[in-house]
Amino acid sequence: MNWLLLIVSIVFGFAILVAAFYFVVYFQSEEDKNVAYLPKIVVVIGITLACINVMTLTSDVMNRDTGGGIDFSIILQIFLLATAVFVIAIVPFTTFYYENVEDEDVHTIRSALMWTGATIFISGLFIGLMYAFLGYAVLPVTQLSCELQDDTNEATTVALEGATKNISWTVRISPSVYIIAFISFLGYIAFSIFGGIGLIALPFDLIRAFRSRPKPLELDEYAFFKRKLNARANELIETGREIEKKGKEGRKNRKKYNKFRAQVYLLEEDYQKLVVAYKERGGNPFKYWAKLIGGIVGSILSLFWLLHIILYMFIDPPASLFLNKYLILLDNAFSLFGTITYALFSFYLLFCTIKGCIKFGLRVLWIPIHPIKYQDTMMSSLLFNTALILVCSVAVTQFCSTAFKDYIRLTAIEMLYGTQISNLKFFSYVFDVLLYVFFVFAGLTFIYLLIKPKDRKKEWDIDF
């Protein structure tokens, strides 16, 4: 038993739990203080679980380097199956319960159980049917053959003198691994779209936030911009009344409602910016310099990821080990350096995914936005983002296991993702395609933001 790794993992897990608790306290809405304890517990555990999922990769590498005293294959399945339970059952139940808790005409728990039961049934049916017909991994195998040797001492020459043939070996995988693969598949779809968008949008918006930071305003300027915001608010009030009359049923009405939510979000942002510009005389300058630094660091990380995808993941055999070589060198120097670097690159992808989801909701309006704002985030939005982070944490781990294939050789995580899940029927092709989808969305986002950098209508744009 590797006691040092075990102690470090427990301490790190406790630190993540504390950080997740602070995350909820920092972002929760004033309306949810001292209430909604169940959603808060679910968010704290969900965020903790997602972070542990991502960090299992580097823990597995440390376990390999120190003799492999811990069976990580079991640990991986426990955490990943717990993630599946959260995504399919616990988060949906908590969301349904929270949304109906103030409705006196609804039996809250019974209604939440019914909707959650339907979610579990549909998910179980879908997974069961796919497992029955597609629950096989097609493993590439090199077959060696030669004539029978008279002298057994010369049998070792079979690899050099015998014939070789590449064949495939089809094996049935366990149901637990298939459930993990299904969750990774769902996460990979979201990650390939939102992660690709966020890879460009996150550093872009951080730098733009610095460039458009609020400047100190005089009273007459403040009054002028406030009138413009009041006009926008009146327009949105009328739109809200119209939506209330027609309801949110139907694709057209849902799109209009999503657009309304996005415009309200942008109006609130502009109002807060106006308050900072006038009442706080531009606010704390260090906050905006921190955003600039974050944008520059994010730009470097995004560039490194794009280069790594091109040099290592698109080209076969890879043109360069790139980040793999960097991680291996850091691990050889001091394993904690490699762990910190991996955490930086992997968690950056999760942040990009959240940013990409918000950006997509603001521009495309197919999905409602769930922004995370300081002291102004409802638990429904925190639950949505927790589900997104959970499902994408599995996808990010699989993505990193492919990106850092040389770094994770001979680990349990390589066996799970690199051998079993990546060679599954149907999923193997989808995962390959989604890697290109991720890259394409990053490229399209870069072009789109150069052409249309602002989220607001031109007539609503205010510069102060």
Buried (B, 14 or more C-beta within 10 A) or exposed (E): EBEEBBEBBEEBBEEBBEEBBEBBEEBBBEEBEEEBEBBBBBBBBBBBBBBBBBBBBBBBBBBBBEEBEBEBBEBBBEBBBBBBBBBBBBBBBBBBBBBBBEEEEBEBEEBBBEBBEEBBEEBEEEBEEBBEEEBBBEEEEEEEEBEEBEEEEEEEEBEEEBEEEEEEEEEEBEEEBBBBBBBBBBBBBBBBBBBBBBBBBBBBBBBBBBEBBBEBBEEEBBEEBBEBBEEBBEEBEEBBEEBEEEEBEEEEBBBBBBBBBBBBBBBBBBBBBBBBBBEEEBBEEEEBEEBBEBBBBBBEBBEBBBEBBBBBBEEEEBEEBBBBEBBBEBBEEEBEBBBEBBBEBBBBBBBBBBBBBBBBBBBEBEBBBBBBBEEBBBBBBBBBBBBBBBBBBBBBBBBBBBBBBBBBEEBBBBBBBBEBBBBBBBBBEBBEEBBBBBBEBBBEBBEBBEEEEEBBEEEBEBEB
